[in-house]
Amino acid sequence: MTRRLKRLRDFDISLQIRNPNFIRPPRDGQRNWLLNTALDEFAHHLIHLNAVAQKFVPGADASLQPDHWTEDDPADEQIMEEWQRPIMQAMADIVTETHGDVLEIGFGRGVSAEMIQQRGVASHTIVEVSDAIIGRFQRWRSHYPDRDIRVIHGRWQDVVDQMGRYDGVFFHTYPMSEDEYLEQVVRSVTFAGHFFPTAARVLRPGGIFTYLTNEIDSFSRAHQRLLFDHFSEVTLRVVDNLNLPQDVHDAWWADSMVVVKAVK
Ligand SMILES: C[S@@+](CC[C@H](N)C(=O)[O-])C[C@H]1O[C@@H](n2cnc3c(N)ncnc32)[C@H](O)[C@@H]1O
C-alpha cells in the first residue's frame, strides 16, 4: 500500500494506493513526482474553490431540469435567463469568426441566433426540437427574409443525417429528461460532451466549436482531455462580472464562466 498525506491549514488530503502497479513509471522518483503533482494540484483546486464558493449566489430551490417543453409558449426566463447574455455574445463572436456556414443546436429565445445574424454568416442552420420554440423561430426568421437561415425540426440526435458541413458549430441545449440529466450531467465531464463526436464530424477542417462549458474560471483536466480527443486546438476565455440574480434558476451560481473555442 502506498500512502501519501498532505496537510494544509484547513484540510488534509490522504491518498492510499492499493494496486502496486498503479502509476508505476520506470523509476520511484518519477512516481513520487507524479503523485506529488496530483496532490498539489488537488490542494490548489480546493483552496481556489474555497475562495470561489464565497462569491456564489444561493439560487432558487428549483429543479435542475427546466420544465417548459410541454408549454405552448414558455416565458423568456423559463428558456434562458438574462444573465447568460454576455456568454451568448462571447460564443456568437467565436462561432462567427470565419463568417462561414454556422450550425446552431437549440434556438431557445433566439438571443444567440440574433447575435450570429448581426455578426454576419454565409448560412445559419438551426436544429430545434420543441414545437413551441419552432413557433418563436418562425416569427424571428420572418425578420430576415433574404438571409440563408434554415431550420431542422427535431432532436439533434435524430437528425444528424440532415446536417451538412460547417465552419462553426454552436451548441446550447439542456437535458430533456431525468435519464438524460443523469447520463449527460451527473455522470459526465461536461454536459456538451455527448455532442463532441457529432460536432467534430460535421465541422470542416479548421472549423470552430463552442458550447456552454459550465466551468467557472479554468478547465478541468478531464474536460481538456475530452476536448483533445476530438479537436486539435483549444482556446479559453473567462467571461466575468455576470449579473446573476440571488434566486437564479439556472443551475449556475458563480459570476463567471469559461467560454471555449475548440478548433477541429
Ligand atoms: C437554453 S435554450 C437555447 C438558448 C439560446 N442559445 C438563446 O440564446 O436563446 C435550449 C434550446 O435547446 C432545445 N433543445 C433541447 N434539447 C434539444 C435536442 N436534443 N435537440 C434539439 N434541440 C434541443 C430546447 O428546446 C431549447 O430551445
The ligand as a MOL file (V3000), in Angstrom:
LIG
                    3D

  0  0  0     0  0            999 V3000
M  V30 BEGIN CTAB
M  V30 COUNTS 27 29 0 0 0
M  V30 BEGIN ATOM
M  V30 1 C -31.1480 27.1980 -23.4150 0
M  V30 2 S -32.0890 27.1090 -24.8720 0 CHG=1
M  V30 3 C -31.0290 27.8760 -26.0570 0
M  V30 4 C -30.9120 29.3390 -25.8040 0
M  V30 5 C -30.3410 30.1020 -26.9740 0
M  V30 6 N -28.9070 29.9060 -27.0840 0
M  V30 7 C -30.6510 31.5630 -26.8320 0
M  V30 8 O -29.7200 32.3940 -26.8890 0
M  V30 9 O -31.8150 31.9330 -26.6950 0 CHG=-1
M  V30 10 C -32.0020 25.4040 -25.2940 0
M  V30 11 C -32.8130 25.0330 -26.5090 0
M  V30 12 O -32.4100 23.7270 -26.9230 0
M  V30 13 C -33.5510 22.9870 -27.2910 0
M  V30 14 N -33.1850 21.5710 -27.1850 0
M  V30 15 C -33.0180 20.8650 -26.0530 0
M  V30 16 N -32.6170 19.6150 -26.3230 0
M  V30 17 C -32.5240 19.5290 -27.6770 0
M  V30 18 C -32.1460 18.4820 -28.5640 0
M  V30 19 N -31.7650 17.2920 -28.1080 0
M  V30 20 N -32.1620 18.7270 -29.8980 0
M  V30 21 C -32.5450 19.9520 -30.3660 0
M  V30 22 N -32.9100 20.9770 -29.5690 0
M  V30 23 C -32.8850 20.7800 -28.2340 0
M  V30 24 C -34.6310 23.4580 -26.3390 0
M  V30 25 O -35.9370 23.2040 -26.8370 0
M  V30 26 C -34.3140 24.9600 -26.2690 0
M  V30 27 O -34.9620 25.6540 -27.2800 0
M  V30 END ATOM
M  V30 BEGIN BOND
M  V30 1 1 1 2
M  V30 2 1 2 3
M  V30 3 1 2 10
M  V30 4 1 3 4
M  V30 5 1 4 5
M  V30 6 1 5 6
M  V30 7 1 5 7
M  V30 8 2 7 8
M  V30 9 1 7 9
M  V30 10 1 10 11
M  V30 11 1 11 12
M  V30 12 1 11 26
M  V30 13 1 12 13
M  V30 14 1 13 14
M  V30 15 1 13 24
M  V30 16 1 14 15
M  V30 17 1 14 23
M  V30 18 2 15 16
M  V30 19 1 16 17
M  V30 20 1 17 18
M  V30 21 2 17 23
M  V30 22 1 18 19
M  V30 23 2 18 20
M  V30 24 1 20 21
M  V30 25 2 21 22
M  V30 26 1 22 23
M  V30 27 1 24 25
M  V30 28 1 24 26
M  V30 29 1 26 27
M  V30 END BOND
M  V30 END CTAB
M  END
